[in-house]
């Protein structure tokens, strides 16, 4: 545990977007506390309103999904025709990957997961996006290219080997420092 003003040891980043090491300096420690209800009443009210409206929106999206499924099965129409019959317009974003940005919907991890778990032309489960809840169908699945997969596999292998080398070097260096009996005499700021 660090005290205010102290620095941490060298820490290796495990994040994908930060490649390297860092040191943390603790500015201050604040004791944990539970605020009074009157201090957070507005936040609680806003949370409950948001949760309630989100639940209502999901129920409505589920109702629309069921209606589209009924029309598709009973009248043998396409997803677009079924949506048009219940007076909803469809949108066609371009191709996307599991965790990519989806045109018109934003970053939609839940939709990406549901799309990749579904078969083409099936009415997929309702998914939450930045734009709200979405009822959708998968039109087409483009398989991953073998060359791209091999390239990514090589990159992962190279990265893993580099991480192993760094761990081995760090372990060796720590052992050398311990055997040499070096002491850090630099005072923390």
Residue pairs with C-beta under 8 A, 6 or more apart in sequence:
2 8
2 24
2 26
3 26
4 26
4 27
4 28
4 29
5 25
5 26
5 188
5 189
6 25
6 26
6 188
7 23
7 24
7 25
7 26
7 188
7 189
8 23
8 24
8 25
8 26
9 23
10 21
10 22
10 23
11 21
11 22
11 23
11 24
12 20
12 21
12 166
12 170
13 19
13 20
13 21
13 22
25 188
25 189
57 132
57 133
58 126
58 128
58 133
60 133
61 126
61 133
61 134
61 135
62 126
64 86
64 88
64 135
65 123
65 125
65 126
65 135
67 82
67 86
68 79
68 82
68 83
68 86
68 123
68 135
69 123
71 77
71 81
71 82
71 85
71 86
72 78
72 79
72 82
72 123
75 82
77 85
79 90
79 121
79 123
79 137
80 90
83 89
83 90
83 135
84 90
91 104
92 139
93 102
93 103
93 104
93 105
94 103
95 142
96 102
96 103
96 112
96 115
97 112
98 112
98 113
98 116
99 107
99 109
99 112
100 107
100 112
101 107
102 108
102 111
102 112
102 129
104 131
105 111
105 129
105 130
105 131
105 134
106 129
106 130
106 131
107 130
108 127
108 128
108 129
108 130
108 134
110 127
110 128
110 129
111 127
111 128
111 129
111 134
111 136
113 127
114 124
114 125
114 127
114 136
115 124
115 127
115 136
115 138
118 124
118 125
118 137
118 138
119 138
120 137
120 138
120 139
120 140
120 141
121 137
121 138
121 139
122 137
122 138
123 135
123 136
123 137
124 135
124 136
124 137
124 138
126 133
126 134
126 135
127 133
127 134
127 136
128 134
